[in-house]
Amino acid sequence: MPWTDPILVEAAQKLKDMVSDGIFMPGINGMNADEQNQAWYVGRAAMVLSGPWDIVPYTTNAPEGFDLKVMRFPPLFDGVKQGTSPGGVGKNYAVPKGDNVEAAKDFLAYLLSPEVMKGYVEANRIIAPYSGPNDDTTDPLLQVFIENQKTNLVPRVLLNADVLEALGGAIQGVLSDEITPTEAMQEVEDAR
C-alpha cells in the first residue's frame, strides 16, 4: 500500500490530533528516553510507548513499588478483536538501496536464524520476532508480547534506510505541527 493511502494519512492525522488535544507532553520531540522515562516514573506521564527491548531497563530502573505493566494497542483494523502490541527484535529493518540489498537480506536472515535468536533472547532477556527462541521465556511482561506474536497481527516490514529516515522525519514534523499529515505521508512515499 502506498504511504499516501487514506488510512495512513488518517493515522498521521490522529497523531496530530493527540498533540492538539494535549495528550503528549510539551516538548515531546526534544525528550530523550531517559527524560521520558523519568517523567513516567514520577507520574508526569500516564504511559510510555515502547516495546520488549525496554523491559530490562524499566524493571531495573523503576522506583521501588512502581507497578510496571504492558498494554496492547487498541484495535485499529477491521477483523481485529484484540489490540496489537508491536515489538520484538527483527520486526523492522532498514536496508540501503543499491547493489547490496540481497546481501543485506541474507545477513538479516542469519541474524534472525533460530540459533542466533535463541542466544540473543537468553543473553538480553528480550524476545525474538517468532516463536521457538522464546519458548523458555517466563518474564510476565515479555509474555504479553509473546502472546501477541501468536496472533500474527504484527507484520514484518522491510524498509530501506531512506524510507525509515523519512518516516521518522514525518512523525516529528507532524508532532511539531511543521507539516500536515498529508504532506508527511507524501514525503515518506517520495522516499520509497
N, C-alpha and C positions, 0 to 999 in steps of 0.2 A: 504494500500500500504506500502511496506517496506521503511524505511528511506533511503535505498540504491537504490531506484528506480532512473533511469536516470534523471527524471525531477527534483528530489530533489537535486541530485548531481549537475545538471546544475545550479540550483538556488544558491547553495553554491559557485559554480564557478563564477557566476555573482557577488556575494558579494566580492569575492577575486579580480575580475576584477575592481570593483569600487574602492577598496583600491589601486590597482596598478595604476589606472587612476587618483588618487588624488582627487576623489570625496568626500571622508571622510576627516575630519580634521586630521592632525597628532596627534597621541595620543588619538584617539577616544576611545580606550578600557579603558583608565585611567581616562576619564572625568566622573564626576558625573552629575546629572541632572541640578544642579544649574550652573555649568560651561558651559554645552552645551547651556542652555537657554540664558545665558549672551552673549555667542558668537553669538547667533542668534539675540538677541535684538540689538546688536551693528553692525550687518551687516557682521560679520566674517563667518557666516554660512547662506546658502541660505534657509534651511528648517530644521525642527526637526521632526524626526519620533516619533510619539506619538499617543495618542488616546483621546477619550472623557473624560477620567479621569483627563486630564490636562487642560481642558478648563478653569475651575475656576482659577487655579494658573496662567495660561497665561493671562487671562483677568485682573486679579488682579495685576500682577507684570509687565506687559508690560509697557514700557515707554509711556508717553502721545503721542498720534498721531501714535503709532505703528499700522500698518494695519494687523490685525490678520485674516488669512483665513485658511480654511481646503481644502486640495487637496486629491482626491482619488488616489489610486494606479492605474497605467496604466493596461490595460487588460493583463492577463497572460495566460489564458487558452482558448482553442477553444470554441466558442459559447458565450463568454462574450463580450458584446457590450460596456459596460461601465467599468470603473475602479472600484475596490472594496476598501473599507476602513475598516480596521479591527477595533475592539474595542467594548467597552461596557462591563459593568460588567457581568461576567458569561460566557465569551467566552471560556476561557481556565482554567482548574483546574488541579492541581496535587494531586493525592491521593496515599498514600503509598501502596506498595504491602503488602499482609498479610491477617490476619483474619478479618480486619475491613473495607474492601473495600465496602461491601454493606451498612454498617452503614455510611460510608463517603458519599456514593451516596445519601442515604436518607437525610443526613444533607444538602448536596448541593441542593437537591430538595426543602427542606424547605426554604433555603436562596433564591432560585430562584422563590419561590411562588409569585403570583401576589400581595398578601397583603404585604409581606416583601419588595419586589422590589419597590412597589409604595412609601412606606415610605422612602426607600433609595434614590430613584430618587428625591423626594421632599426635603429631608434634605441635599443632597450633590450636587444638580444640575449636575447630571450625568445621563446616560441613562441605561435602563435595556436591557438585551440581546434579548428581544422580545417585540412586541407591547403590548399595554394595559397600563402598568405603565408609558409609555412615552407620553400618549395621551395629557397631559396638558403642555408638554414641548414646550416653544416658543423661546428659545435661537436659533438664526440663525446658530451659529456654530454647536450646537448639532443637529440641523435639518439635516445637511449633513449626520451625522451618522445614524440618524433615517430613513432617506430616503433609505440609503443603506441597512438597515435591511430588508426593504420590498422586496428587490430583492432576498433574501435568498442565496446570494452568499458567505456569510461568515459562514462557518460551525462551529458547536460546536465541540471541540476536548477535549477528556478526556485523560490526560496523567498522568502516575504515576510519583512520585517525582524523581525517578532515570532517567527517560527519559527527564523530564524537565531540570534537572541539566546537563545531558549530552548534551542536545541541546544548553543550554547556553554556556557550555564549548566549544562546536563545533564552535559556531558562533564566540566566542572570539578567538579561535585558528585560524580560517580562517582569521579573521580581522588582526591578528598579524603575519600572514604568518608562523605560527608554525606547521601547519598541512594542508594537502591537503584537498580539498573538498571531495574527495572520502573517505579518512581516517576519516574525520569529520562525515560524514553520517554513516559510518560503526560503529563508536563509539556510535552514537545515537541508531542505530539498535541493537547493542550489549546490550544496557541498557534496551531494551524493555522487 
